[in-house]
């Protein structure tokens, strides 16, 4: 049977169920996306309702182990300079849209911070969903999928999970930071892949995604730390533009982080 899908606001198809299953495994087709075939008349329905078998967890396997075995090792073998070059290539023809996303994100967080007495709470509540939306935008860019401003807000469809991950990561980093600043930095690096994982595996819980991020970053934290420092010179130049340049630098960083994540996935062992 041939199906049509509405993914990120763009229609795809026709595609058979084997193709849809591959899209689910890649994280391209998610539970809340809409699908249609002629048997549904004019009605589009959620993918998990129309095709529940595609989203069923593996028989006899726990959710987290369906993603990676406890013994899996992730090796990011691509030099950071190459990852940054890939990021620039991914954003070709999309720099202004990406800068617009950075501007909207900055505007939202700035306005939220200005809410009298509640600014910090508002930013806490929306921070997880926006982080998940940024992961969606960055992964769409590096995977050459359609880009649109709406991706920034897709994280609100998984509000509870995104918020839970945000609060848990803040709490864990804070607790590690009570020891010394260095353990806090190491913890933040360990949790850095969490929202990319949640974007690809929306069935995971917050703790499971954080745990898988720690597993992926084992042995890769120093490389990721060095990747962050590569943007220092660009950040200093952005200061000379009264901060305007950050609207282009931020997407460059997001795409580089997404390529780092993709490199780790490609280098999985076990």
ZIQUI-V993278 format. One record per residue. N is the residue number from 1. RES is the residue in one small letter. NEAR is the number of other C-alpha atoms within 10 Angstrom. Layout:
N|RES|NEAR  N|RES|NEAR
This chain:
1|x|10  2|x|13  3|x|16  4|x|18  5|x|23  6|x|19  7|x|17  8|x|19  9|x|14  10|x|11  11|x|12  12|x|12  13|x|15  14|x|13  15|x|13  16|x|12  17|x|13  18|x|11  19|x|14  20|x|21  21|x|17  22|x|13  23|x|14  24|x|18  25|x|16  26|x|12  27|x|16  28|x|19  29|x|24  30|x|22  31|x|18  32|x|15  33|x|17  34|x|22  35|x|24  36|x|21  37|x|18  38|x|11  39|x|8  40|x|11  41|x|8  42|x|9  43|x|11  44|x|16  45|x|18  46|x|17  47|x|22  48|x|18  49|x|13  50|x|16  51|x|16  52|x|11  53|x|10  54|x|20  55|x|17  56|x|10  57|x|13  58|x|10  59|x|7  60|x|7  61|x|10  62|x|10  63|x|15  64|x|19  65|x|12  66|x|14  67|x|18  68|x|17  69|x|13  70|x|11  71|x|9  72|x|13  73|x|18  74|x|22  75|x|18  76|x|21  77|x|13  78|x|13  79|x|12  80|x|20  81|x|12  82|x|12  83|x|20  84|x|21  85|x|14  86|x|16  87|x|24  88|x|18  89|x|15  90|x|23  91|x|20  92|x|10  93|x|9  94|x|16  95|x|17  96|x|14  97|x|16  98|x|26  99|x|20  100|x|17  101|x|23  102|x|21  103|x|16  104|x|15  105|x|17  106|x|13  107|x|12  108|x|15  109|x|18  110|x|13  111|x|12  112|x|18  113|x|17  114|x|13  115|x|13  116|x|8  117|x|9  118|x|12  119|x|16  120|x|14  121|x|13  122|x|16  123|x|18  124|x|18  125|x|18  126|x|20  127|x|21  128|x|24  129|x|27  130|x|25  131|x|23  132|x|31  133|x|26  134|x|27  135|x|28  136|x|25  137|x|28  138|x|29  139|x|25  140|x|20  141|x|25  142|x|21  143|x|14  144|x|11  145|x|15  146|x|13  147|x|20  148|x|18  149|x|15  150|x|14  151|x|21  152|x|22  153|x|18  154|x|21  155|x|27  156|x|19  157|x|13  158|x|18  159|x|17  160|x|16  161|x|22  162|x|28  163|x|23  164|x|17  165|x|25  166|x|23  167|x|16  168|x|14  169|x|21  170|x|16  171|x|12  172|x|14  173|x|21  174|x|18  175|x|14  176|x|17  177|x|17  178|x|11  179|x|10  180|x|11  181|x|12  182|x|12  183|x|16  184|x|19  185|x|16  186|x|16  187|x|20  188|x|20  189|x|20  190|x|25  191|x|24  192|x|20  193|x|25  194|x|27  195|x|28  196|x|24  197|x|22  198|x|26  199|x|24  200|x|20  201|x|20  202|x|18  203|x|19  204|x|19  205|x|18  206|x|22  207|x|16  208|x|19  209|x|26  210|x|24  211|x|17  212|x|23  213|x|22  214|x|21  215|x|21  216|x|28  217|x|24  218|x|15  219|x|15  220|x|19  221|x|20  222|x|13  223|x|15  224|x|19  225|x|13  226|x|11  227|x|20  228|x|14  229|x|11  230|x|14  231|x|15  232|x|11  233|x|9  234|x|13  235|x|16  236|x|13  237|x|14  238|x|17  239|x|12  240|x|10  241|x|10  242|x|9  243|x|12  244|x|13  245|x|17  246|x|20  247|x|21  248|x|19  249|x|19  250|x|18  251|x|27  252|x|24  253|x|19  254|x|20  255|x|29  256|x|26  257|x|26  258|x|25  259|x|26  260|x|25  261|x|24  262|x|17  263|x|18  264|x|21  265|x|15  266|x|13  267|x|16  268|x|14  269|x|13  270|x|10
